[in-house]
Amino acid sequence: MEAKVDYYEVLGVDRDADARTIKRAFLKKARTLHPDVNKAPDAEEKFKEVNEAYSVLSDEQKRANYDRYGDPDGPGGFGGAGVDVSDIFGGFGMDDIFSSFFGGGASGGRAARTAGRDMGITLRISLAEAASGCTKTVAYDRLAPCDDCNGSGCAEGGHVTTCSRCHGTGRVVTVQRTILGQMQTQSECPVCHGTGHSIDHPCETCGGQGRTPNHETVKVEIPAGVHSGQSLKVEGYGEAGIRGD
């Protein structure tokens, strides 16, 4: 069975490309195609194609199926036994993740949110699994610490400094003269995008954020006797903040 789309060609990488090369190629294309920064009529459709290619090639099982059968779900288009991830709380999804990655979070003149957010999923298990306990592997997308700069946002030799435009406040004040007198308005600083800091040599992979969209998996230990609606906390796997915040 031949795939309708060559995911390697979409990302512009060789078939033997490693995970880091695939991620870098994805981010490079995503930056130019995401609807938040590209207003071309076909930008959204191309971005979805790039995102689909990355979602397959960044997942080891899906990539193996795609390489062998031409379909990420395996022979006959049927996926293996997996986890039913039916909901991402708070509207999380790759589109929301990219909106944050491209500077979302500041509004009304307030400083941008730099801390990461908790993430959650609804996980369905069988009655037998609830009684005896089990281990589930969950695949999901999040903003994770950047591998290339270890979350600092700085390229080699780069430094974080207080923004010279807003002096660390993350916002700028504009004064306008009107017939009623002077009026002041506050808005996000266009230099530091509301963070209050700037980098002289930002990391090319994350653009100085110290985090990048990433598709990953986490093993969740379900204890015996778990009941419906119970919450389980897994530390360190939520959304990464900007430059480690």
CORHUHU-V172660 format. One record per run of one state. SS is the DSSP state (@ for helix, = for strand, . for the rest). FROM is the first residue (numbers start at 1). TO is the last residue. If there is no record, write none. Layout:
ss-><SS SS>
from-><FROM FROM>
to-><TO TO>
This chain:
ss-><. @ . @ . @ . @ . @ . = @ . @ . = . @ . = . = . = . = . = . = . = . = . @ .>
from-><1 7 12 19 34 43 58 60 70 75 78 85 89 92 94 102 121 124 127 133 134 146 154 155 160 163 171 179 181 189 197 200 202 203 211 223 242 245>
to-><6 11 18 33 42 57 59 69 74 77 84 88 91 93 101 120 123 126 132 133 145 153 154 159 162 170 178 180 188 196 199 201 202 210 222 241 244 245>
